[in-house]
Amino acid sequence: MPFSIISPAYYNELTDETNPLNEGVSYTVTVTPYSVEYSFPLMQERVVRKLMEIKEPISFNQQGIDEEKGKVYIEKAKDLVSKFPQLIHYWPGKSVMMNAIQDRQYSIEKRMLLINYVFKAVDNMNNNGKEKEIPPFIMDFMAHPDRSAIMEYFSSLNPNFEFSVLDALSMMAGMPDTKNFKEVRQTVFDRLGYKTDLSNVKDHPFSDVKDKYFDMKINFFSDYLGQGKDKDENREYLLENVLVGFIWSLNMPFSDYSLSMWDNFAFFNVIFNTLKVLLTVYVTKENGDEDFVKAVTAFDESIRAIKGGMVQTTVDMLNKRGFNTNGDMAILSLS
């Protein structure tokens, strides 16, 4: 892929200064090994509301860079790949994530399994000296929309909702206390009956709130998103578009250039699970869309306030607990 500028199809709409709704909207510019990417942080209400309007899969525009300006970016990209050789897979990995997360023949949870499968296979090839097999493997995945064999691979796994909820609450508890997130997080913990430091987990086991949480999941996934319903009633694209936003704003599949594509996915999967639980508990029947906007913007606001190696810290935690496997990550996605 030639070096270029890539921006979301809605870029011009959100940067139109004649529209008063766009006042204060900002975007980030990131030089990657293959392109200069424009993305919009999801802590901005205007951005999330725009994503909620888009019913079809989000597309992106590619524009060539002026030859002279391009030289500077190309040299920076070469330096990146020289320092972090795994970045040679940056664009193929991003393409896999976009293809999978927008594959609407599957639920949003099962789309994460597709990424899991591909990235773990790539990780195994890298670790076993089979790097040359990676490009044709990814090309084969992208060329075949029938992913039933991949779903069969994960068919023996069952959701573990206690694992999902407690992992998400633990992640939330450690996130920065930005104003909006602190309020949203407190509501989530209160509704589930947990203290924000999780000091009452032993006295208040998940079994005590399991039925309440299942009712919340039905409200969010079935009633609010319309998961499993006909196209006219299915609004799963709301969560899909937010995840697309995070893929770009978090610079996936290498949010941390020093780590493998698998470790970066494990981090993203934890982010997905935390957001999923946050929305499940926070979004109500009475204020669905407004709750959705507030929860997403607050979540991103807190993520952006994290200092230090967010990805490395998350991966270290998973490794310490023995959860950085494709099986455990799949269970987290499904739950």
C-alpha positions in Angstrom: 0.0 0.0 0.0 1.5 3.4 -1.0 2.1 5.9 1.7 -1.0 8.1 2.1 -3.3 10.0 4.3 -6.3 8.1 5.7 -9.3 9.7 7.3 -12.8 8.6 8.1 -15.5 9.3 5.6 -17.1 11.7 8.1 -13.9 13.8 8.5 -15.1 16.7 6.4 -18.4 16.8 8.2 -16.8 17.0 11.7 -14.2 19.6 10.6 -16.7 21.9 8.8 -16.1 25.2 10.7 -19.4 26.6 9.4 -21.3 24.0 11.5 -21.8 25.3 15.0 -22.1 21.7 16.3 -18.4 21.2 15.4 -17.1 23.9 17.7 -14.2 22.5 19.8 -14.1 19.2 17.9 -10.5 18.0 17.7 -8.7 15.2 15.9 -5.3 13.5 16.2 -2.8 12.9 13.4 -0.6 9.8 13.8 2.3 8.8 11.5 2.2 5.0 11.2 4.5 2.6 9.2 2.1 2.8 6.2 0.2 6.1 6.4 -0.7 9.3 8.2 -4.0 8.6 10.1 -6.6 11.1 11.2 -8.8 10.0 14.0 -11.3 11.6 16.4 -11.1 10.9 20.2 -14.3 9.5 21.5 -14.3 11.7 24.6 -16.1 14.2 22.4 -19.9 14.1 22.5 -20.2 15.4 18.9 -18.0 12.5 17.6 -20.0 9.8 19.4 -23.3 11.2 18.2 -22.0 11.3 14.7 -21.0 7.6 15.0 -24.4 6.8 16.2 -25.9 8.2 13.0 -24.0 5.9 10.7 -25.9 2.7 10.0 -23.7 1.3 7.2 -20.2 0.1 7.9 -17.9 3.1 8.3 -15.6 3.7 5.3 -12.3 5.6 5.1 -10.8 7.9 2.5 -7.3 7.4 1.2 -5.4 10.4 -0.3 -1.9 10.5 -1.7 0.8 12.7 -0.1 2.8 15.3 -1.9 6.1 13.7 -3.0 8.3 16.2 -1.0 6.2 16.0 2.1 5.9 12.3 1.7 9.7 11.8 2.0 9.6 13.0 5.6 6.8 10.6 6.5 8.4 7.7 4.6 11.7 8.1 6.5 9.9 8.2 9.8 8.0 5.1 8.9 11.2 3.3 7.9 12.7 4.3 11.3 9.7 2.8 13.0 9.9 -0.5 11.2 13.6 -0.6 11.8 13.2 -0.2 15.5 10.1 -2.3 15.8 10.2 -5.0 13.0 6.7 -6.3 14.0 5.2 -3.1 12.6 5.6 -4.6 9.1 2.2 -6.2 9.9 0.6 -2.9 11.0 -1.6 -2.3 8.0 -2.5 -6.0 7.4 -3.4 -6.3 11.1 -5.6 -3.1 11.0 -7.3 -4.4 7.9 -8.1 -7.7 9.7 -9.6 -5.8 12.7 -11.7 -3.5 10.5 -12.9 -6.5 8.4 -13.8 -8.6 11.4 -15.4 -5.9 13.6 -17.7 -4.9 10.7 -18.6 -8.5 9.8 -22.3 -8.3 10.5 -23.1 -12.0 9.9 -21.9 -12.4 13.5 -22.7 -10.8 16.9 -20.2 -8.2 18.1 -18.8 -10.6 20.6 -18.1 -13.3 18.0 -16.5 -10.7 15.7 -13.8 -10.4 18.4 -13.2 -14.1 18.1 -12.3 -13.6 14.5 -9.5 -11.1 15.5 -8.5 -13.4 18.3 -8.0 -16.4 15.9 -6.0 -14.4 13.3 -3.8 -12.6 15.7 -3.0 -15.7 17.7 -2.1 -17.6 14.5 0.2 -14.7 13.5 1.8 -14.7 16.9 2.5 -18.4 16.6 4.0 -18.0 13.2 6.3 -15.2 14.5 7.3 -17.3 17.4 8.1 -20.3 15.3 10.1 -18.7 12.5 7.3 -18.8 10.0 7.0 -15.1 9.3 6.7 -15.7 5.5 3.4 -17.5 6.0 1.8 -14.5 7.6 0.9 -12.4 4.5 -0.8 -15.3 2.6 -2.6 -16.4 5.8 -4.0 -12.9 6.3 -4.9 -12.6 2.6 -6.8 -15.9 2.8 -8.8 -14.7 5.8 -9.7 -11.4 4.1 -10.7 -13.2 0.9 -13.1 -15.7 2.4 -16.3 -14.3 4.1 -17.3 -17.8 5.4 -15.8 -17.9 8.8 -17.8 -20.9 10.1 -14.6 -23.0 10.6 -13.2 -20.3 12.9 -16.5 -20.3 14.9 -16.3 -24.1 15.2 -12.8 -23.7 16.6 -14.2 -21.8 19.6 -17.5 -23.8 19.8 -16.5 -25.6 23.0 -16.1 -22.4 25.0 -18.8 -21.1 27.2 -19.3 -17.5 28.6 -18.1 -16.8 32.1 -20.0 -13.8 33.2 -18.4 -13.6 36.7 -15.0 -13.4 35.0 -16.2 -10.7 32.6 -17.9 -8.5 35.2 -15.2 -8.7 37.9 -12.4 -8.2 35.3 -14.2 -5.1 34.0 -14.9 -3.7 37.5 -11.2 -4.2 38.4 -10.2 -2.3 35.2 -12.6 0.5 36.0 -11.4 0.7 39.6 -7.9 1.4 38.4 -8.8 4.0 35.8 -8.2 7.7 36.4 -10.9 9.6 38.3 -11.8 12.1 35.5 -15.0 14.0 36.4 -17.4 12.3 34.0 -16.0 8.9 34.3 -16.0 9.0 38.1 -19.7 9.7 38.1 -20.5 6.9 35.5 -18.3 4.4 37.3 -19.9 5.1 40.6 -23.3 4.5 39.1 -22.1 1.1 37.7 -20.7 0.0 41.0 -23.8 1.2 42.9 -26.2 -0.7 40.6 -24.2 -3.9 41.1 -23.7 -3.3 44.8 -19.9 -3.2 44.8 -17.6 -0.7 46.5 -15.4 1.1 44.0 -12.3 -0.4 45.6 -13.9 -3.9 45.3 -13.3 -4.5 49.0 -16.7 -6.3 49.4 -16.3 -8.8 46.6 -15.9 -11.7 49.1 -19.0 -10.6 51.1 -20.9 -9.8 47.9 -20.2 -12.6 45.4 -21.3 -12.3 41.8 -24.0 -15.0 42.4 -25.8 -12.3 44.4 -26.2 -10.0 41.4 -26.2 -12.6 38.6 -29.9 -12.4 37.8 -29.9 -8.6 38.0 -26.9 -8.5 35.6 -28.6 -10.8 33.2 -31.6 -8.5 33.1 -29.3 -5.6 32.3 -27.7 -7.6 29.5 -31.1 -8.3 28.0 -32.0 -4.6 28.3 -28.7 -3.5 26.6 -28.0 -6.1 24.0 -31.5 -7.3 23.1 -33.8 -4.3 23.8 -31.5 -1.4 23.2 -29.1 -2.7 20.5 -31.6 -5.2 19.1 -29.0 -7.9 18.8 -30.4 -10.9 16.9 -33.3 -8.9 15.4 -34.0 -8.0 11.8 -31.9 -5.3 10.2 -34.6 -2.6 10.7 -34.5 -3.2 14.5 -30.9 -4.1 14.9 -28.7 -1.2 16.2 -25.6 -3.2 17.0 -23.9 -0.8 14.6 -23.8 1.6 17.6 -21.3 -0.5 19.5 -19.6 -1.6 16.2 -18.9 2.1 15.3 -17.6 2.9 18.7 -15.1 0.0 18.5 -14.1 1.2 15.0 -13.4 4.6 16.6 -11.3 2.9 19.3 -9.3 0.9 16.7 -8.2 4.1 15.1 -7.9 6.4 18.1 -5.9 3.8 20.1 -3.7 3.1 17.0 -4.5 -0.6 16.8 -3.2 -3.2 16.1 -0.1 -1.7 17.7 -1.2 0.7 20.4 2.1 -0.2 21.9 4.8 -0.6 19.2 7.1 -2.5 21.5 4.6 -5.4 22.0 3.4 -8.2 19.7 0.1 -7.9 17.8 -1.4 -10.6 20.1 -0.5 -8.6 23.3 -2.0 -5.5 21.7 -5.2 -7.5 20.9 -5.3 -8.8 24.5 -5.3 -5.2 25.7 -8.0 -4.2 23.2 -10.1 -7.2 24.3 -9.9 -6.0 27.9 -11.0 -2.5 26.7 -13.9 -4.1 24.8 -15.0 -6.2 27.8 -14.8 -3.2 30.2 -16.8 -1.0 27.9 -19.3 -3.8 27.3 -19.9 -4.2 31.0 -20.0 -0.4 31.6 -22.6 0.0 28.9 -24.6 -3.0 30.0 -25.0 -1.6 33.5 -25.2 2.1 32.7 -27.6 2.3 29.8 -31.2 2.4 30.9 -34.5 1.9 29.1 -35.5 5.5 30.0 -32.4 7.3 28.7 -30.9 4.9 26.3 -29.1 7.1 23.7 -28.1 9.8 26.3 -26.7 7.1 28.6 -24.8 5.6 25.7 -23.2 8.9 24.8 -22.3 9.8 28.3 -20.8 6.3 29.1 -18.7 6.2 25.9 -17.3 9.8 26.2 -16.6 9.3 29.9 -14.8 6.0 29.3 -12.6 7.5 26.6 -11.9 10.6 28.7 -10.5 8.3 31.5 -8.5 6.2 29.1 -6.8 9.3 27.7 -5.9 10.4 31.2 -3.9 7.2 31.9 -0.2 7.9 32.3 2.6 5.5 31.4 2.4 2.2 29.6 -1.3 1.4 29.6 -1.0 -1.6 27.2 2.1 -3.1 29.0 0.5 -2.8 32.4 -2.7 -4.5 31.2 -0.7 -7.3 29.5 1.5 -7.8 32.6 -1.7 -8.2 34.7 -3.0 -10.8 32.3 0.2 -12.7 32.2 0.5 -12.6 36.0 -3.0 -14.1 36.3 -2.5 -16.6 33.5 -5.2 -15.1 31.3 -3.2 -14.0 28.3 -4.3 -17.0 26.2 -6.6 -17.2 23.2 -9.0 -19.3 25.2 -9.4 -16.9 28.1 -9.5 -14.0 25.8 -12.3 -15.7 23.8 -14.3 -16.4 27.0 -13.9 -12.7 28.0 -15.2 -11.6 24.6 -18.2 -14.0 24.7 -19.3 -13.2 28.2 
